[in-house]
Amino acid sequence: MKLYDISLRRTGRSISDRLAAARRLDALGVAFVDGGRPTRAFYHRAAIELRLRTATLVASGGAEDLTALLAAETPAVAVVVQGHGLSVLREAVRRLVRAERRVIVEARDFFDGWLVDPEHALEVVLTAAEAGADTVVLHDTAGKLWPDQIGEITETVAQTGVPLGFGCHDDGGSAAKQLFAADAGANLVQGFYAVVRGGLDRAVSPSVHSAETGVAPVPCPRLEQTVSAQKAIGGVR
């Protein structure tokens, strides 16, 4: 399972703080560090100053940000899909792939959409993959579903063979949902593994507790690594 950190999407930190945070996330072994919307100043400095050993820097935005996403010149780009038509999604992914970017499609409200119209939700995933997306992140944006529901739907979508990821905004149950999604076939798990508030001061719970799932705690070594490391991280100066 690979971790995709979106802590740097949060605004209010200086560019220097964000770059320092990216270096520390890289040291933790995170696979992807999302720098947020493609603002010129941050990505210009990142291109000059940031030398990541393990992580890949990602610029993220909607299909309407395509020009800026290309200008960020990151090796990977996340296209956040929410209410876009299939043709818009297809063209955005194709343009980025032609520009030799690794493309991750973040399908917001995917699970709510699945409950309403599973055929259309599946078509979004297949359209992104056929256009050349490397991974499609299924996003539980509203946080209404239980972890076992997340697992069941993810398992069904995984049968298409499309490489999948999972993300959610449900802070209280995120660890449980992440592990159910990973067990169902999501190889990339998105979350706030270290939140930037003048430093890296919080990490996702390293295990799923029985109170959340009704099953015994399931250890997740990579998440344990982020938790054990946070005390050593300290503030970013």
C-alpha distance (Angstrom), angle and dihedral (degrees) to the residues before:
residue distance angle dihedral
M1 . . .
K2 3.81 . .
L3 3.79 123.8 .
Y4 3.80 123.0 -133.4
D5 3.80 112.0 -165.3
I6 3.82 120.0 -154.5
S7 3.82 98.2 175.7
L8 3.81 91.8 115.2
R9 3.79 91.6 60.7
R10 3.78 86.6 79.0
T11 3.77 111.9 95.4
G12 3.79 130.1 -138.3
R13 3.78 99.9 67.5
S14 3.78 123.6 109.3
I15 3.78 119.3 -110.7
S16 3.80 89.9 -112.1
D17 3.80 91.1 54.1
R18 3.79 91.6 48.8
L19 3.80 92.5 50.0
A20 3.81 91.1 48.6
A21 3.80 89.9 49.3
A22 3.80 90.8 50.8
R23 3.81 90.3 54.1
R24 3.78 91.9 51.7
L25 3.78 93.3 47.2
D26 3.79 87.1 51.2
A27 3.80 89.2 53.6
L28 3.82 89.2 53.9
G29 3.79 90.9 58.4
V30 3.81 98.6 -109.5
A31 3.81 109.2 164.4
F32 3.81 98.1 -146.8
V33 3.81 130.9 25.4
D34 3.79 112.4 -165.0
G35 3.79 111.7 -149.7
G36 3.78 93.6 -168.1
R37 3.78 129.7 -128.1
P38 3.80 114.1 6.4
T39 3.81 101.1 -98.4
R40 3.78 109.6 170.4
A41 3.81 98.3 -133.2
F42 3.81 97.2 54.9
Y43 3.79 96.9 45.0
H44 3.81 92.6 42.6
R45 3.80 90.2 56.5
A46 3.80 91.5 41.4
A47 3.81 90.5 56.0
I48 3.80 90.2 53.8
E49 3.79 103.4 35.0
L50 3.81 108.3 24.8
R51 3.79 118.5 87.8
L52 3.79 108.2 172.8
R53 3.79 118.9 -169.5
T54 3.80 101.6 -169.1
A55 3.79 109.2 7.0
T56 3.77 128.5 73.2
L57 3.81 116.7 -137.7
V58 3.80 113.8 -127.2
A59 3.80 129.9 -162.4
S60 3.80 112.0 -154.5
G61 3.79 135.7 -163.4
G62 3.76 145.1 118.3
A63 3.78 127.9 -70.9
E64 3.82 87.3 -95.1
D65 3.84 88.3 63.7
L66 3.79 93.5 58.7
T67 3.81 96.6 119.7
A68 3.79 92.2 49.3
L69 3.81 92.0 44.9
L70 3.78 90.0 55.6
A71 3.80 91.3 46.0
A72 3.82 90.9 54.4
E73 3.83 87.2 68.7
T74 3.80 94.4 -153.1
P75 3.81 116.5 156.4
A76 3.80 90.0 -122.2
V77 3.79 133.0 36.3
A78 3.80 130.7 -165.0
V79 3.80 116.1 -148.5
V80 3.79 109.6 -157.5
V81 3.80 108.8 -148.1
Q82 3.78 119.1 -160.2
G83 3.78 119.0 149.3
H84 3.81 94.9 -17.7
G85 3.78 119.3 138.8
L86 3.77 120.1 -112.0
S87 3.80 92.6 -111.6
V88 3.82 91.3 54.6
L89 3.80 90.7 49.2
R90 3.80 92.6 47.4
E91 3.81 94.1 50.4
A92 3.81 93.9 45.6
V93 3.80 92.8 51.9
R94 3.80 93.0 44.8
R95 3.81 92.7 51.5
L96 3.78 92.0 50.2
V97 3.80 92.5 46.8
R98 3.81 90.5 49.9
A99 3.81 86.9 53.5
E100 3.82 87.7 55.6
R101 3.78 96.1 -110.6
R102 3.77 122.4 146.5
V103 3.81 103.4 -122.5
I104 3.79 127.7 -147.2
V105 3.80 116.2 -176.1
E106 3.79 115.1 -152.3
A107 3.80 107.4 -156.9
R108 3.80 104.6 -156.7
D109 3.81 118.3 -155.0
F110 3.79 88.4 11.8
F111 3.79 96.3 145.9
D112 3.79 94.8 45.7
G113 3.80 87.6 48.9
W114 3.79 90.2 50.0
L115 3.79 91.3 55.8
V116 3.81 90.5 53.4
D117 3.81 100.8 38.0
P118 3.81 116.6 -1.0
E119 3.81 93.0 179.5
H120 3.80 92.4 58.8
A121 3.81 92.5 43.4
L122 3.79 89.3 52.6
E123 3.80 90.3 47.8
V124 3.81 89.8 57.7
V125 3.81 89.7 55.7
L126 3.80 93.8 46.3
T127 3.82 93.3 45.5
A128 3.81 91.2 53.2
A129 3.80 92.3 47.7
E130 3.80 94.6 46.3
A131 3.81 89.9 50.6
G132 3.80 89.5 56.3
A133 3.82 106.7 -92.6
D134 3.78 112.6 160.4
T135 3.82 94.8 -148.5
V136 3.79 136.8 2.8
V137 3.80 114.4 -145.2
L138 3.80 111.7 -149.4
H139 3.80 105.6 -145.9
D140 3.80 126.2 -153.5
T141 3.79 91.6 -160.3
A142 3.81 100.1 166.1
G143 3.79 94.3 41.0
K144 3.79 94.7 -138.3
L145 3.79 99.3 130.9
W146 3.80 128.4 85.8
P147 3.82 119.3 -120.5
D148 3.81 92.8 -107.3
Q149 3.82 90.3 53.1
I150 3.80 89.1 51.7
G151 3.78 89.1 52.1
E152 3.80 95.0 48.8
I153 3.81 94.6 50.0
T154 3.79 93.6 43.1
E155 3.81 90.3 51.3
T156 3.81 90.5 52.6
V157 3.82 93.0 49.8
A158 3.81 91.5 45.1
Q159 3.79 89.0 62.9
T160 3.83 87.6 74.4
G161 3.80 89.0 68.8
V162 3.82 92.7 -123.9
P163 3.84 111.2 141.2
L164 3.79 105.5 -110.5
G165 3.77 139.2 -159.1
F166 3.78 132.0 -174.5
G167 3.79 134.0 -139.6
C168 3.79 136.7 167.3
H169 3.80 143.8 174.5
D170 3.80 95.3 -142.0
D171 3.79 98.4 111.3
G172 3.78 95.3 -178.2
G173 3.80 96.9 54.8
S174 3.78 100.9 24.3
A175 3.81 97.0 112.0
A176 3.79 92.2 52.7
K177 3.78 92.8 47.4
Q178 3.80 92.3 46.3
L179 3.78 92.5 54.0
F180 3.80 94.4 45.4
A181 3.83 89.5 49.6
A182 3.80 92.1 47.3
D183 3.79 91.5 49.4
A184 3.83 88.8 50.4
G185 3.80 93.6 54.3
A186 3.82 109.9 -77.7
N187 3.79 106.2 135.4
L188 3.80 95.8 -177.4
V189 3.81 120.7 56.2
Q190 3.78 119.6 -165.8
G191 3.78 124.2 -155.8
F192 3.78 150.6 115.5
Y193 3.79 96.6 -75.2
A194 3.77 91.1 165.8
V195 3.78 119.8 13.0
V196 3.79 118.3 -144.6
R197 3.80 112.2 -132.0
G198 3.76 102.4 145.1
G199 3.78 84.1 -45.6
L200 3.76 140.6 2.2
D201 3.77 102.9 -67.8
R202 3.79 109.0 155.5
A203 3.75 138.8 38.9
V204 3.77 135.3 -171.1
S205 3.80 117.4 -88.7
P206 3.82 108.7 -88.7
S207 3.77 97.0 -137.6
V208 3.77 144.9 28.4
H209 3.78 112.6 -110.0
S210 3.80 124.9 -143.8
A211 3.81 91.0 -118.9
E212 3.79 88.9 64.2
T213 3.77 100.3 42.6
G214 3.77 111.3 13.5
V215 3.80 89.9 -120.5
A216 3.78 133.2 96.1
P217 3.82 117.6 -80.3
V218 3.79 112.6 -81.2
P219 3.82 114.3 -148.8
C220 3.77 118.9 -137.3
P221 3.82 109.2 -164.5
R222 3.80 96.4 -162.8
L223 3.79 92.2 52.8
E224 3.80 89.6 44.9
Q225 3.78 87.0 55.8
T226 3.80 91.7 57.1
V227 3.80 91.8 48.5
S228 3.80 95.8 47.5
A229 3.78 91.0 45.8
Q230 3.78 97.7 50.2
K231 3.82 93.6 79.6
A232 3.79 89.6 55.3
I233 3.79 92.8 46.9
G234 3.79 96.7 68.5
G235 3.77 122.7 174.0
V236 3.75 123.3 -29.1
R237 3.78 110.2 -118.3
